[in-house]
């Protein structure tokens, strides 16, 4: 169960966010994918906590696990 992830249809078009902060999970994951460090993310978003980033990563991993994604065959 995710205690730091909130989904509110009246906020951010219903995108999963961190603790009702209007910081979408996708934003955090994108920043990590771009090589931005956790410390820098926390600097950019002072309302975030380290556990928020960890939960965002776990949530993203679980989301991918629960879907069938079209992938190309590796050659």
C-alpha positions in Angstrom: 0.0 0.0 0.0 1.2 3.5 -0.9 0.7 6.0 1.9 2.6 8.9 0.1 0.8 8.6 -3.2 -2.5 10.5 -3.7 -4.9 10.5 -6.7 -7.4 13.2 -6.7 -9.6 13.7 -9.8 -9.8 17.5 -9.0 -6.0 17.9 -8.8 -3.5 17.6 -11.7 -6.2 16.0 -13.8 -6.2 12.9 -11.5 -2.5 12.1 -12.0 -0.8 10.3 -9.1 1.0 12.8 -7.0 3.1 12.9 -3.8 1.0 13.6 -0.7 -1.5 16.0 -2.4 1.4 18.4 -3.2 0.7 18.8 -7.0 4.0 17.1 -7.7 3.2 14.2 -10.1 5.0 10.9 -9.8 5.8 11.2 -13.5 7.8 14.4 -12.8 9.9 12.6 -10.1 10.6 9.6 -12.3 11.5 11.7 -15.3 14.0 13.7 -13.2 15.6 10.5 -12.0 15.7 9.2 -15.6 17.5 12.4 -16.6 20.2 11.7 -14.1 19.1 14.3 -11.5 20.2 13.1 -8.1 17.8 12.6 -5.2 19.4 15.5 -3.3 19.0 17.8 -6.2 15.3 16.8 -6.6 14.8 17.6 -2.9 16.5 20.9 -3.4 14.1 21.7 -6.4 11.1 20.6 -4.4 11.7 21.4 -0.7 8.3 20.0 0.3 9.5 16.5 -0.8 11.1 14.0 1.6 13.5 11.2 0.7 10.8 8.6 1.4 8.6 10.4 -1.2 11.1 9.6 -3.9 11.5 6.0 -2.9 7.7 5.5 -2.9 7.5 7.2 -6.3 10.0 4.7 -7.7 8.2 1.8 -6.1 4.8 3.0 -7.4 6.2 3.4 -10.9 7.7 -0.1 -10.9 4.4 -1.6 -9.7 2.5 0.3 -12.4 4.7 -1.1 -15.1 4.4 -4.6 -13.6 0.6 -4.4 -13.8 0.4 -3.5 -17.6 1.1 -5.2 -20.8 3.4 -2.9 -22.8 4.1 -3.2 -26.5 7.8 -3.9 -26.7 10.0 -4.6 -29.7 12.0 -7.8 -29.8 15.6 -7.4 -29.0 17.9 -8.5 -31.7 
